[in-house]
Amino acid sequence: MAADGFAPVLAALSTMQSGVDQGRKLQAHAFLENFQKSPEAWTSTHTILASPDVPLEAKLFAATTLKGKIIYDLDQIPRSSLPPLRDSILSVLSEYRSGPRPIRTQLCVCLANLAIQMTEWKDVLHYVGSRLGSSAGDCILEFLQVLPEEVTEGRKINLTEEDLIVRTKELLEDNAPHVMTLLVQYSKSSPNAATNPRLLECMTSWLREIPAADIVKSPLLDVIVNGLSSDTSFEASVDCMCAIYRDTREVDESFETIQILYPKIVALQPKIAEAADLQDTDALKGITRLFAEAGEAWVVMIARLPDEFRGLVEAILECCARDQDRDAISLTFLFWTEFKQMVTVERYQRARTKFGDVFAKLVDIMIKHLEFPTPEGPNEIDLFGGDRGQEEKFREFRHAMGDVLKDCCEVITVTECLGKAFNLIQDWVAKYASQSTAIHVPHWQQLEAPLFAMRAMGRMVSPEESVVMHQLIPLIVQIPDHDKLRFQAIMALGRYTEWTAQHPEFLEQQLNFVIAGFNHPSGEVVRASALAFRFFGTDCRKLLKDHCVPLHDFYESILDKLPQVSQDELTEGVSYVVSAQPPERIYEALKLYCDPIIERLKIRANQAKSEQEEEGLLALSDTLILLNIFINNVQPYYAPTEENQAVKYCREILPVLSAVAENFTDNVNILERICKCWRTMILSYRTAVFPLLGDLANQLAKGFQASRAGCFLWVTDAILREFADGQEFVEPGTTEAIYNFFEQQAIAFLRIMDQMSPSDIPDVIEDFFRLLVDALIYYNHQFIPAAICGPTLSAAIASLVLQQQPPVIVTLHYLRDFLSYGTDRPASSHFGETSNAASQPSAAELQKLVKDLVAVQGEALVQRTLAGMMFTFPRDCLQDAAAVLIALFELMPQPTALWFRGTIATLPAGSVKAGEADRIMNNIAAKIQAGDLRKLRAVLQDFTTSYRRRNVAPRDGLSGAPEPARFKYKG
């Protein structure tokens, strides 16, 4: 049977699609990936595609596999076999010229990628056309469509940058006039051809090469415009027209083209009403996109010539007004933002005046669209018929519309926009306020929408606004007690606290309204009240500073009744009130507010220790967050000779925090919260924390050794930076003691890494190398000559086996910075600027020390970095990894070249193409000699990315990676 040769492939595909156990599916998946890399796949894929009794799924797999072979494995067959391969693909493509389309598309992609790499094939378009024949119109159009797309993605092809540039010119630039002629001829061949979406998709693709002006001045423009009246070609016509817009963004160069396009586009405006009346959502979205993207492309021209281009803006406005289902309006948001940015420029003031009425109407339209839907039945709670996805989409959509309202504020003034919301609120009060009861508020949607609009425009309102706000605030605090209205009113008041700070006569009524919300039965209203209070405390702290004691009574009475997020927000508000106290009362105020929190902390720590339940541990962790908020926000100023009252209080609570840390060494979450408190003390009070340093350093050292938690290194890092040599008010002896403490933490880390695999401690590794990056900046003169420098370099190399992005990137940053000290361009420049410069090693001595270490460990570093780039590193790490290799080539070019070649030699046989190692080494040598580091980076990344695509992803796992050496530390 013909299928005997590929029967295992069909069996594996069948297994993948069946309901067998996961183990068998994994085996089948592994078999198929190995098959895709094998030389036998060249023959098998053709056989499968030519077999009439093979399922379509198997044929699609074969076509996809063939595409991968051409992109990644073309070196598996001799160059002399490429013409037969080309002819074979064309024969198969001819068989599938009428479909199925997915298979035909994959075969077209195969042919396009072969054309890119088969540089000796010069008459690509003519040859393909003649072989497929005139009856394969859609097939030829699809090949023409994918060719520019594949060429522009040419970095996945194993061609040099120079060869790719030449081939791009041959395939695209030189063929553009011919393609243009073919498209025009095809469009005239029959009425159906003119509305064929394949033709329009092909045009869109070739607009990468064919200037939009050429299309616009040809019969093809009418093809595109007429296609908008056909259901089959509407979407493709919209895509094509929008691609033309993108080519006309340089409006001065494209003015003639725009003049031809503009009347044809504006003439389509009646289609807006037509689509809206038919409730054709897709058509309305397409026509809206057509107008909105024209506006985006020509926004400069609209601002320059407001009278001539007004029709386009009015069409976009009509799209917004007629979109009752809110499906298309979001397509206009970018235009309104860019248009606002343009007309608010002084040189376009005339356009701002001319379009003022448009923006005024836009405000009315947006506020109307902000309304919640009116339920069809009596149930006013479920406004979306149980569709939670629609409800979430509507909420996100409202915030985007709020941004458009802010744009309108900048064009026609905040007062006018705010006045529109105020008028709508007044109108509602006049019509329906008397009909409102405790259980029913008629047409509440019409009141809630302007309240939301007012909230959205809040940050645009100046604290000096004196026209609307004085009337609006008293009205808002009297709105009916409906859940959504109360929520929106409180949220709106929270946006105007900067205005309230300048108008204290309005503070009391607003604050009473917000505080009353804490006792509301709706959880949503309670959360809004906490958030609003946070803003009142932040912005009105000076007005509230004399109410510190009453506020504390309220705070204590309500705190434990709130959800955690609201506890945090309420605490933010009161902490700012505490921060506004006179310096001599800071200690007293902190004790008033924080002592009860410390008592909660003790009680919850005892409960959590005895019960060991998740709920108790979370409560303890949440209490620490509240304490940290006070430490972070209460930052009084004291002269250097004065005792810092906040530090005085921190010194009192340090033993409590230390005791909790000692009792929960196995709970990383609690340790992180405690360390965050300690770190915040250092960042808030800076060198004033000196009295705490001794006890704090001891606790950090003990905590890290006992828990192995990286959070203790966060705090170490903060101390290291704050008390570095040369910082103000820091004695040399203190700096020396801090460095010794750092070394103690580093040795503890190295011992941990000696005992554990990097994969078990990725977070600790990330925190340690963040610490080392700062140690290099502030203490390079002590760290680089130290005995621990070599082991930390070994630890960095060992850490590069990780596959998580954060620790890998931080480790690479450390390595790059470390290597920079071997050059005359170190990552920091503190030589000679510190208090004990005479006793420090010179720059030349540091350079020698770095080079000596690299001479010993450089080979391992190259191996691990290169292996990471080819096998394990996340994509976002590749640039930093290339930077490390470049630094090594700069520092020690000849040894690094030997290490690089040696690493390539260890790769699995056949995974590197013949002659590729010599080619990459010659390229590297040329770029180093020319001093072209940008191109050297490209060479390294192209080589490793190409290797990865061929041998690792997407067709294989991590097999073949060189085995890393395990880290050892004997200190």
N, C-alpha and C positions, 0 to 999 in steps of 0.2 A: 504494500500500500504506500501511496506517495507520502502519507503523513508519518511513516515510520521514523524518519530522520528527526522530526521535531515533536514526536509524540510526548516526550517528557515535558516539553514547554507547554503543550496544551493541557497536560495533566496538572502541572503546577498552576496554570491559570484557572483551571476548573476548581482546584483546591482553594485558591484565594477567594473565589466567589461562592463557595459552598458554606455550609454551617458546621464544618469540622472544628475540632478544638484549636485553641490558639497556638499550641506547639507545632502542629502540622502546618498551620498557616505561616508561621515564622520560618519553618524549613522551606516551604514553597517560595516565600519571598526571597530568602537567601539564594535559592537556586536560580531564580529569575534574574536577580541582580548580577550574579556571577555569569549567567548566560549573556547578559547585555554587554559585558566586558570582553567576552571571549571572541577569538577570530572566527569561530564557527557561526557566529550570529550574522555575519555578512551573507552567507549562503542561506541560512535558515529563514531569515526575514523575507527574502525574495520568494522562497518556496511557499511560505505561509500566505503571502500576499497573492500568489498566483493560483492557490488551491481553491476551487469553487466551494468545497464542502466544509471549509473551516469557518467557525463562528466569527461574526463581525468584531466582537471584543478582542479576539485573538489577532485579527488583522490590524486593528488599531494599535494593539501592543507591538506588533511587528513593525508598523510604520514609525511608531515613536522610538522603538529601539534603533531602527535604521537612522533616524535623525541623530540620535546620540552617538552612533558609530561615526557618522560623517563629521560631527562637530569635534569629538574628542579622540577618536581612534583612527583617523584617516592614515596615520603612519603605519598601520598594520598591513596595508596593502601597498605594493610598489606603484610608483607614479605611472608606469606604463599601463596599469590596470584602471586608471581613472576614466579614460574615454569609454571603455566597456561598461563601467559602473554607471556613468552618466546615461548611456543609451539604455541600460537596463531599467534605471529609474524612470526614464521617459516612457518606456514601454509599459511599465506598471501604471504610471500616471495616466497614460492613455486609456487603460482599462477602467480606471476610476474617474474618468473625466466628468461623468454625470453624477458621481457620488458613490457612497455616502460622503458627505462633506467633511466630517472630521478626519477621515482617512485621506481624502484628497488634499486637505490643508496640510497634514503632516508630510505628505509626499512633496508638496510644493516647497515646504520649508527645507526638506532634504535637498532638493534640487538647488535652492537658493544658496544653502551653505556649501554645497559642493562647488557652485559657481564662484563663490568668494575665494575658496582655497585653491581651486584649479586655475591658477593664474595664467596658464598657457591657453585657456579657452577664451578667445577674444570676441566671438560673435554670439554671445549668449542669447540675446533676445531673438535674433533671426533664426538661430538653430532650434530653439524651443518652439517658436511659432511654426516653423516648417515641419517639425516632427509631430507636433500635436494636431496640426491641421485646422482648417477654418471651422470645423464642426465642434471644436472644443473651446468655444468662446468663454464660458465661465471659468474653465480650467486655466486658460491663459491669463484671464483677468486676475485670478487668484494668485498665480505665480508672480504677476507684475506687482500685485499688492504686497506680498510678503517680502519681495526682494529688497526694497528700501528699508523695511523694518529689520530684517536680518543683518543688512550691512551696517545699520546704525548701532546694532547690538554687537558689533564685530569684536569687542574685547574678549568675548568668549572663544573666539577663533584663535588658533595658535599661529598667528602671523605676527611679524614684527610691526611696530607702529608705522614704520616707513612703508612697508609692503601694503599694509592695510589702507594707508592714505592713497597710494597709487591705485589699488584695486577699487577703492570707493569711487575714484574719478572715472575709471574705465566703465564700471557697471552703472553708475548713476548719472554723474554729470555729463558724460559723453553720450549717454543714451536718452537724456531728458527730451530733446527735440523729437526724436523718433517716437518715444512713448506718447508725447503730446499728439502727434499726427495719428497714431494708432487709436487713441481714445476718441478723437474727433470722428475718424472714419467709422469706428464701431458705433458711436452714438447715432450716426445717420443710417446705419444699416437696416434698422427696422424700428417701428414704434415701440415694441417691447424692449429693444436694446436701450432706448433713451431713458427708460424708467427702471433699468436693471440696477438693483442696489450694489451688485459687484462692481459695476462701472464707477459708481460714486465712491465706493470704498477704495478702489484703485486710485482714483483722482486724489482722495484725501491722503493716501500714503505717499504719492509722488509729489505732493505739495512740499515735501522736504527738499525737493530739487527743482521742480518747475516753479518759477516765480508766480505769485498770485496774479500779478498784472497780466501775464500771458493767458491764464485761464479766463480772467474777467473779460479780456478783449477777444475771446474766441467764442464759437458757438456753444462751448461747454457751459458758459454761465446760464444760458437759457435752459440747458438740460438740468442744471442744479435747481434753478427756480421752479421749473415745471415739475420737478420731482417732489416738491413740497405739496403738490396737489394730488399725489398718488399715495395710497396707503402702503404699497409695497416699498416705495423708495423714500418715504417721508423722513424716517430716522437717519438714513444714510445721507440724505440731502442736507439735513440740519448739521450733521457732523462735518460734512464737506464745506459748507458755508462758514462754519465756525473756524475751521482750519484756515480758510482764506482770510478771515478777520485777523487771525494771529500773525499773518504775514504782512498786515497793513498797519501794525501798531506804530511804526515810524511814520507818523501821519504826513510829515512834510515830503518825504520821499514817495509816499503812496497817495498823494492828494488826488491825482488824476483817477486812480483806481477807485478811491472812495467815492468820487463824484459819479462814477458809473454805477457803483453798488448801491449807494444811498437811496435813490428813488425806487429801485426795485425792492429794497428791504421795507421801506415805509409803505409801499403799496400793499404789503402783506398784512397791514394792521387789521382789516376786517376779519381775518382768520381768528383773531383773539375772541371776538364775540361769538363767532361761529363755533369754536371749540367749547367755549363756556356754555353756550345754549344747549349743545349736544351732550354736555357733561362728559366730554371726551378728555379724560385726565392726561393721557399720553400726548395727545395733540396739543393741549394747553401747555404742558411742560416743554414740549419741543419748540413751540412758537415763542414762549417766554425766553427760553435759552437763546433763540435766534436773535431776539431784540437785546437781551441783557448783555450777551457777549459782544454784540456790535457796539453797545455803549461802552463796555470796558475797553475795547480796542481803540475807540475813537474819542475817548473822554477828553483828551487835550483839544481836539477839534471842536467838540461841543462847547467847551469853555471859551474858546476863541470866537466861535461864530454861533452864539446862542440862538439867534433868529433862524438861521438856516437849518440848524439841527434840532430845533425844538420838537419836531414831529417824532423823532426817535425817543426822546425822553418821555413824551406824552404816551407813546405806545408802551413803554416799560411801566409807566404808572398805571395804565389801563390793565396790564397783565396782573399787577398787584391787586387792583380793585375787583377784578372779576374772578379771582381765584378763591371761590367760596370754601373749597375743601382744604386750602392751605397746602397744596401739594407742589405748586410751582413757584410760589412767591420767594422761597429761599434762594432761588436761582438769581434773583435780582439784588441780593444783599451786598455782594461784592461791588456791583456797579454803584450803588448808592454811597458806599464808603469811599470809593475812588473819586466819584463825582464831588462828594463833599470836600475831600482833600484838595481838589482842583479849584473849586469856586471859592474856597476860603483863602486862597492865595491873593495877595493884594492886586496883582496885575489883572485878575479876572473878576474884579468887583462888579463889572457890568453884568456878567453872567449870573452872579449871585443875586443881583437885583431882579434880573429877568426871570429867574427860576424860583424866586421866593414863593410864588403861588403854588408851584408844583410841590415844593417841600411842605408847604402848609397842608395841602391835600394829602400828602403822604402820611403826615401825622394822624389825620383823621382815619385814613385807611388802616394804619397799623393798630391804632387803639381799638378799632372795630374788630380786627382779626385777633386781638388779645382776649376776646371774650370766651369764657368757657362755653361749651355747647349747652343748649337747653334740652333737658331730657324729654323724651316723648311721653313717658309715663309719669306717675306721681313720685317715683323714687328720685329724690334730688341728691342722694349720696353717690350713686353710681352714674356718673355723667358720661361714661364711655362704653356703656353696655358690657362691662366686664373685660374690655380689651385693655389690659395693663400696658401693652406695648404702645398702643395709640396714646394712652395717657402720658407715658414717659416722653414720647415723641413730641407731644403738644407742649409739655413743660420746657423741654430743651428749645423748642421752636420759639417760645415766648421770650426766652432770654436773648436769642439771636435778634428778634424784632426789637427788643429793648436797645440793642446796639444801634439799630437804624434810627430809633428815636433820639439817641445821643447825637448821631450825625445831623439830624434835623435841627437840634438845639444849636449846633455850631453855625448853621447856615442862617436860620431865621430868628435867632436869639432864644435863650432859655425861657424868658418871660412869656413869649408868644406860645411856645410849646406847652409850658406848664399851665398857661392860661386856658388852653384847650382842655386839658385834663380837669382843671378846676371847674370850667363851665359844664362839663359832662356830669361832674359830681353834683353841682348845684341843680342841674336839670333833674337828676334822679331824685334829689331831696324834695324838690318842688312837686314832682309827680307821684312818688311812691312812699316817701317817708311816713306820711300819715297812715298808710295802709300796713306798715310793718308791725309785726307782733313778735313775741319771744320765740314763737315756733315757726313763723313764716315771714320771709322777706321777699316781696315780689320783685321779679326781674333783677335779682342780686347780681347777675352777670354783668349788667350794664353799669353797675357801681364798682364792681371788683376790677374791671378792665382799666378804667382811668386811675384807680389806686395803684395797680401794677405799673402803669405807665409813669406815674409820679415817682414810684420807687426806682424804676429803671433810669429816670433822668436825674436822680438825686445828686450824683457826683458832678453833674454839670452846673449845678446851682451855686452861685457865689454866696459866701456868707453875708455879703452886702445886699442881696436881693431884697427889694422893698416894695414890690408891687403886688405879688400874688401870695407869698408865703404867709403874710400877716392875716390874710383871710382864710387860707387853706388849712392851717394847723388847727384853729378852733373847730373847723368843720369836721376834720378827720377824727378828733377825739370824741365825737358824738355819734359816730356811725353805729348802725344797729349791731346787736350782738349775734352775728352769724359767723360760723367758724371760719369760712374762707375770707369774709370781709375783715374780721378781727385780725386774722393772720396777716393779710396784706397791708392793713393799716399800720400794724406794729412794725412790720418790715420796712414800710415806707418811712415811718418816723426815724427808724434807725439809720436811714441814709441821709438824714438832714441834721445830724448832731453837730456838724461844724457850723451850720447856720444857727442852731440853737445856742451854741457857745457864745455867739455874738449878740444874741437876743435873749438874755436870761429871763425876761418876763414870761417867756413861753415854756420854760423848763419844767415848772412844777406840774402843769396840766398834762404834759407829755409823759413825765416820769410816773405820775400816778396811773395813767392809762397803761403804760408798759408794765408796772409792778402788779397791777390788777390782773394782767394776763398770766402771771405765774400761778394763779388759782383757777384758771379756766379749765373746764373739763376736756377740752381738745388738747391732745399731746402736741399737735402741730403748732398751736397758739403758744403753748408753754415754751417750746423750743425757739419760736420767733422772739418771745419776750427775753429769753436769755441772750440771744444774739444781739438784740437791740440794746439791752442794758450794757453789753460789752462796749458798744460804740458810744453810748452816753458816758460811761466811765472813762473811756479813752479821750474823748474830745471835750467833755465838760468837767474834767477832773478839778479844775480850779474853782468852778462854781460849786462843786460838791465836797470840797475838802473840809468844810466845817461840819459836814454831816457824817463824818467818819464813824462815830459811835452808833448813831441810829442805823446806819447802813449795815454795821456789823450785826446788829440784832436781827435785821431782816435777812442778812446772809446766812446766819446760823440757823434761822427758823426754816429756811426753804432749801438749803443746800442738799440735804440727804434725800429730799423728795424728788430731785431732778435726775434725768438720765445723765450719763457721764459727760457726753458732749456739752450738754447745757451747764453742768457743773463747771466745766473748764471755761466756758464763755462768761458765765457769771463771775467766776474768779478773776478772769482777765479784767472785767470792768472794775471790780472793787480794788484790785491790785493797783490800778492806775490812780484811784482815789488815794490810796495809801502813799503812792509815790509823790503825790502833791503836798504831803505834809511838810512842815518846816523841818530842817535837818535835825533840830534838837528833839523832835517828836517821832522820828522814824523808828527808833528802837521800840518805843512804847506802842506805836501803831502795828508794827510787825508782830509783837507779842500778842496784841489783842486778836489779830486775825489768824496768826500761824500757830499759836499754842494749842488751840482746839484741834487744828489739823494734826499737830504732833501727837496729841492724845489719841485721836482716831488711828494714827499710824501705829502707835504702841498696841492699842487694843486689837487692831486687825492683824498685826504681826503675830501676836500671841495666838489669836484664833487660827490664822493660817498655818502656824507652826504645829498646832495640836491637831487640827482637823485635816490638813493637807488636801482640801477640796479646791477645785478649780475656781469656784466662785469667790472664795476667800482670798486666794492668791491674786485674782484680778482686782478685787476691792483694794487690797494693799497697794498694788501697782498704780491704781487710779488715784489713790491718796497722794502718792509721791508726785504725780503730775501736778496736782494743785499746789504743792509746796514749791515745785520748780517754777510755776507761773509767778509766784510772788518774788522769788529770787531774780528771775529774769526781768521783771518790770519795775521793781523798786531799786533804782540806781541813783541814790542821792550824791551830790557833789560835796566833798570835804577837801580842805587844804591838806597837803602832804603831812603836815605836822599834827593834824587832828585825827582822832580815832573815828574810823568809819563805823557808824552805828549799825548799819546793815551787816557788816562783817562781825561786829560784836554779837549780833543775834545768831549769825551762822555758826560762830564758834560754840554757842550754847547747844545748838542742835546737832553738831557734828558727831558727838558720841552716840546719839540715837541712831543716826543714819549708819554709822559704823557697826553698831550692834545688829541692825537689821541685815546689813550686808554679810556679816559673819554667820548669821543664822540661816541664810538662804543662798549658800554658795552654789547650789545645784539648780537655781531658778534664774535663767539668763534674763528673763523679762524684768524681774525685780531688780537684779543687779544693774541692768541698763538704765532703769529709772533713777536709781541712786547715783550712779556715775553721771547721769545727765545733770542732776542737782549739783554735784561737785564741780562739774565742768562749767555749769552756768555761773557758779560763784566766781570762778576764775575769770570768765569772760565779762561778767558784770562789774566786778570790783577790782580787776586787774592786779596791780602790784600791792594794793591795799590788803590782799589776802595773805600777805607774808606771815602774819601771826599763826595762820592755819597750816602753813606748809609742812612743818615737821610731822604733825599728826596725820595730815592728809597723805603725805608720801609713804609713811609707814603702812597706812591702811590700803593704799593702792598696791604696794608691793605684796602685802599679805593676801589681799583679795585676788590678785592675778595668779599667784602661785597656787592658791587653794581652789580657784574656780576655773582657771584657764579661759576666762571670758575676755574677749577683746575690748569690751567697754572700758576696762581699767586702763587700756592703752590710749583711749580717747582723752582721758583726763591727763595722763602723762604728757600727751602731745600738747595740750593747752598750756600746761605748766612750762614745758620746754620752750614754747614760743614766747610766753609772757615774760619769762625771766632770763631770756637770752642775753649774752654779753652785749653791752652797748645800749640796752634799753634804759629808759629814764628811771631813776631811783632804784636801780639794781646794783648791789655791791658785787665786786669780782668774786668774793668768797661764796656768795649765794649762787652765782652762775656755776662755779665749780661743783658745788654740792648738787645742783640740779643735774649737771651732766653725769655725775657719778650715779645718781638715782636712775637716770635714763639707761646707763650701762647695766645696772642691776636688772631692770625690766627686760632689756634686750637679751641678757644671758638666760633669764627665766624663759623667754620665748624660744630661744635656741634649744634649750633642754626639752621643752614641750615638743618641738618639731622633731627632735631626735627620737622621741618615743611614739609619735603618731604620724599617720600618713597625711599629706597635704589635703587629700580629699575629705578628711575628717574635720579639718579646722579651716575651711576657706574664709570664714568671717574674721577669724583671728589673724590670718595671714594678711587680709586686706587692711585691718587696723594697724598691724605692725609696720607694714611698708608705707602707710600714710605717715606714721610716726617717723620712719627713717627718712622720708622725703624732707621733713622739717628738720630732722637732725643734720642732714647734709647742708641745709641752708644756713642754719644758725650755729652749728658746732662742727663744721667740716674740718677745721684745724685740729680738733681733738679726736673726732671719730675716725677719720681716714688713717691716721697712724696707729690707732688702737688695735689691740689684739683681736677684738670682736669683728673688725671690718671684714676680714677674710671669710669667717664663718657666715656672716650675714649675706655676703655675695653668694656663697654656696647655697644658702637657704633660698635666696631669690631664684637661683637657677632651678632648684628643686621645685619651687612653687609654680613654675611654668608648666607643670603637668596638669594644672587645673583647667577646667573647661568653662567655669563661670566668668562672666565678663568683668565684674567689679574687681575681684582680687587680681586677675591677670593684668588688667589695665594699670592698676596701682603699682604692681610689681615691675611692669615694663617702664613706667614713669621713673621709678626709683633707679632702675638699671641705666636708663638714658641719662638721668641727672648724675649718677655716680661716674659714668664714663666721661661726662663733660669735664670733670676735675682732672682728667688726664690731658686736657687741652688748655689752650689759653683763653677759652670761652666757657668758664664754669657756670653752673646753673645759678650761682649767687656770687656777689662780688664784695665780700667783707674783708678782703685782705688789707691789713693795715688800719682798719677802722675801729678795732675793738680796744678795750682798755689795757689788755696785756699783749699787744701786737708783737713786742720784742721777743717774747718767749715762744711765739707760734712758728710752725714750719712755713717756709716760703712757698710761693705758688709752684716753683720748679720742683721743690721737694715733694709736694702733694702730687704733682704730675707723675713723678717717678714711682711713687708708692702705688698709684692707680695702675700704671703700666706693668709694674711687677706682679700685681694681683691678677691682671688680665692675662699676662703671659702664662700663669699657672692654670687659670680657670676659663680662659677664653674659648678653648675648644668645646668644653661642655656647654658654655653659654651659646655658642653658635649652633651646636647640635640641638639644644632644647628649643631655642627660638625658632630655628628653621622648621623643626618638627612640629612645633605649635602652629606655625603659619600654614603648613601643608596638611595637618591632620586635626588639630584639636581646638585652636583658638576660635572664639566667636568672631564673626566678620568684622565687628567694630573694633577689634583689637589689632587687626592686621597693619594698620598704618603705624601704630605705636611700636609694633614688633619690627617693622621695616626700619623705623627710626633707630632702634637699638643696633640692628645690623649695620646701618650706615655709620653710626657712631664708632662701631668697632673697625670698620673699613678705614675711617678717618684716623683713628688712633693708631692702629697697627695693620696697615694694608696688606703686607705680604703674609704674615701669619694668619690673618683672618681669611685671606683667599685660600690658603692651604686647608684651614679648618672647614671652610665652606665646601670645597671640592670633596674633602674627606667625608663630610656628612652626606653629600649626594651619592657617594659611592656605597653607602650603607643602605640605601633605599632598596626595596624589593626588586628583583630582576624583572626587566621589562616595563617597570612603571615609569622610567625616564626614557624618552625617545633617543634613538641613536644620534649621537652628535650634539644632543641638547645640552649636556654638561659643558662641553667645550664652548658652545655658543653663549651660554649664560655667563661663563667665566670671562670670555673675551668682551662681552657687553659690559660687565661690571668693571673690568680693567679700563675700558675706553671711557666710561663715565667718570671714574675716579680721576683719571689723568686729565680729563677736561674740566674737572671740578663741578660737574653738573649733577648736584645732589637730587634735584627734582626728578630727573630722568633715571637716576640710580634707584630711587624709591619705586618708580614705575616698573623698572626691570625686575626688581625683587618681588613686587606684588604680582606682576603678571606671571612670573614663573611659578610662584607658589599657588596662585589662584588656578592657573591652568592645570597644575599637578592635582590639585584638590578636586577640580571638576572631573578630571579623567579617572581618578583612582579612589576618591573618597565619597564625595557628594556629587550627584544625588544617588549614585548607584552602589555605594558600598559603605560599610561602617568605618571602624577605626583600625582595621587590620593593616599590618605593614608598618605601623609607626615604630621608630627606634625605641628600644626599651630605655626609660630614664634610670639613672643611678639613684639609689635611695640616699637621702640626706643623713649625714652623721655628724654629731657634735660631741666632742670629748671634754668641753670646758666645764 
